Amino acid sequence: MKRRVIAAGCIALTLGLTATACGDDGDGGGKGDKTDGKGKTLTVWIMEGTNPDPRPFFKEVGAAFEKKTGAKIKVEYQQWATAQKKFTTAIEGGEDQVPDVAEVGTTWVPQFAETGALVDVSDDLKKSGLSNDLVEGLKDAGTLDGKQYGMPWYAGVRSIVYRKDVFAKHNLKPPTTWKELQETAKTLKEKEPDKIAFPVAGGAEMFATAFVWGAGGELATQQGDKWKSAINSPEAVKGLTYYTDLARKDKVSPAKVNTWTEKEVGDAWNKGEISMSVGGNWTPKAIIEANPKLKGKLGAVPIPGQNGGMSKSFLGGSYLSAFNTDKKELAWELVKLMTTGEFAAKWAKQTNYFPGQNSELKKIEAQKDPLVEPFAKQMIEAGATVPKTKAYGEIQASQVITGMVQSILTGKSSVQEAADKAAKDMDDIFAKDK
């Protein structure tokens, strides 16, 4: 996943979740479950950095899991930057090399599932009653050819973050359409010339994709068992034109932002240099921690649709998946324990991510926290994911989308020319995916 990335890797707001199970009695499994793991140990790979101090959490999980099944867990922490390669190497090495359970970025699930390394838990989900409670965008991310490969563990989504104090100063309201977003950004540029009105960050792929989806476009479409780029379709080009024109024609984003990633946007927020931008549910808290003077001065709204409603936004995070080892039944018990009920709630609260179940998200939305509710609404109603094929990982690694956006922003190519080149590059990569 992408903190991220996507894939994932982000910090959001404190959620104040309740420890209520989804579809079971709260212990993560059924009371009648008699999985015997005495004398066995599960190897568990967890990404470093999501929880500031995950060890107490896993100590508690380990104790509960041993009490329930008799089995122990051995947690091995991995780095996001090198994890995908480590997973690939382990899968190639066979059953003895892979973990029994692992945190897998949502954009990696299709890649690993295609190799046969992950356990199909579709039937287990149906039996447990959990299947219908999963957030649709997250459920979709972990589904390949109609089969589910694990449970959503946590996730983040992007919406619009803005300065309430600046908006109030100029009698502005949060935008609810693309036209309002454009006009608001232009007013902010005029009234607050020392701030960036709305950064069009060329290195932030998931900023641009919201407008592709918002215009009715797609990154790619599946035709049978093959994928074909759709980034140069009329709808996608319309979204890209709107987004890049905010910088090229309306000048609400200066040239220095053309290559910025989300990190650079965050750094500028922390310095008080931005009035409004796309941002993740982790963004407001990060800004306030870096700049306490902005406490109480931030607001959030979903990314508006062209004529109202919401544009879709990338929904990324992590799955917990069982690998095809000789302990896969025990592995599924651990996955359930960690992704439902008490431990799901604790992890979400400690990491400030959103949980992967509608029932828990609706509780968050119902709290009406103005810096949480808009993101929860975006996640439930307008979350989207990237094409579910391992080839898309290579497309991201090759920076095809960000290269396209930067080419438009710097004037090297027209929108259509840049989109056509990106489509060709994507199709070349898809063609290699056999």
Secondary structure by P-SEA (a helix, b strand, c coil): cccccccccccccccccccccccccccccccccccccccbbbbbbbbccccccaaaaaaaaaaaaaaaccbbbbbbbbbcccaaaaaaaaaaaccccccccccccccaaaaaaaacccccaaaaaaaacccccccaaaaaaaccccccccccccbbbbbbbbcaaaaaaacccccccaaaaaaaaaaaaaacccccccccccccaaaaaaaaaaaccccccccccbbbbccccaaaaaaaaaaaaacccccccccccccccaaaaaaaaaaccccccccccccaaaaaaacccccccbbbbccccccccccccbbbbbbbccccccaaaaaaaaaaaacccaaaaaaaaaaccccccaaaaaaaaaccccccaaaaaaaacbbbbccccaaaaaaaaaaaaaaaaaaaaaccccaaaaaaaaaaaaaaaaaacc
